[in-house]
Amino acid sequence: MSNIVVFGASGQLGQCFKNLAEEANNLAIFFPSESEANILDIDALKKIFEVYKPAYSINCAAYTAVDKAEDDQELAIKINKTGVENLSRLCAENDSVLIHISTDFVFEGNKPSPLNEDDETKPISVYGQTKLDGEKIGQTLLEKLFIIRTGWLYSEYGNNFVKTMQRLGAEKDELKIIADQVGTPTYAIDLALCILQIIGSGSTAYGIYHYSNEGVTSWYDFAKAIFDISGTTVKIIPVKTEDYVTKATRPSYSVMDKSKIKKEFNITIPYWRDSLITCINKLKQL
């Protein structure tokens, strides 16, 4: 298989790719450190392309602290827009396909039906706007570009909602969880497998695609499932968004339509609760 380089290898999704690469043993996939492959350092990036000559570059690097981005807009723009610009330019120069990870936060989140790739984008947070800006700059610079929007990402790695709930559930008797924000959890291993399937297909159907697990849930029901599956006894109280004030405004509805990615790449997507069971069982073994 052609060489694959993962940028942002120390993040949650990057670690999922590492896990899959270790299990497969037949992937020419490389995970340079952030100091070696800082997407804001053009000289470092040029060396990566010279050394590894990637046919595919996967950009998992992102500024994802949604609330902090409201006060740290400059850094969020650098990583989520300028970093994508740097990668896109070098991919174009080196004939490398870029697979860039984006987010459901590019939408306002008030549509009452699943979001498809052609729906109007209208970010309501700095994070969402910087991610949309990254999508747009990539599209202007590079033809061989897959943009994959996802949301509610979790896994055994990094910081995420599942691990936070398990920690808080063990520490507290009662938790208040937002019940009026609806979406679909995405097991990062499933997303990584999907991306590897796209690469393996050799497809040139470049463009924007949506990926999350199947099904629909709220943060409250997601939390309840986490506690039920892990056998944690804690009282959870559903609350409204207006009762849980955060710096950044979040979409109230971010369920994504996955018809395009399923049809184009013949992908079967697992149901969110089934993948959650897999993840929690793995966490128990750690």
C-alpha positions, 0 to 999 in steps of 0.5 A: 500500500502507498505511504500514509502519514497521520498529522496530529498523531498524538490526538484521539483519532491519531491514536486510533489509527496507531491502534489499527496500524499495530493490529494490521501490520500491513499498513505503510502508515507513519505517525511523526511527532508534533515537533516533527510534523507541526502543521504551522511549521512549513519547513518541518512539513516539507521534510515530512513530505520529502522523507515519507512521500505520502500518497495520502495525508490524514489531518487529525490536527485541530484546535478542538477546545470549543469554549476556549476558542472564544477567547483564544481565537488567534490560535484557533484560526492558526491551527484550524485554518492556516494549518490546513492551508499549509498542508493543502499547499504541500499536498498539491505540490507533492501530489498527495491526497489530503483527508481532512477531519472537520465537524458538525459545528460548521452548522447552526444546528436548527434544521429538524432533519439530518444534515447533508453535505449540501446544507447551508453552513452557518457556524455559531461559535469561533471553533465552528467558524475556524473549522469551516474556514479550514474547509474552504481554504483547502478546497481552493488550494487542492483538488485531491481533498476528502473532507470528513465532517464528524461529531461527538467523537469518543474512544479509549484515547484522549479526553472525551465525553465517555471517559469524563462521564465514567470519571464523574460517575465514580466521583459523584452521586448526582450529575446534571446533563443537557437533554435538549442537544441532539446528535450522534456519538462517533466511535473514533475507531469506526471513523478511522476504519472508514477512512482506511476503507476510503484509502483502500478503495483508491477512489477519486470521488473527492469532496465533503462527506459526513460520518458518525455512527448510526442513530440519534440521541441526546447528551443525557441519553448518551450519558445514561447509556454509558452508566448503564453499560459500565454498571455505574450507579449515579443519579442523572438529571436532564437539564436544558441548554439555557440552564447550563451556560457555556462560553460557546454556543453549541448546535441543538441538532447535529444529526448528520445524513450519512447516505453519501459516504455509505453509497460512494464507498459501500460502508456499513456504519455501526449503531452508536450504542453497539460501538459504545459497548465495544469501547467500554469493554475495551476501557475495562481492560485497560 
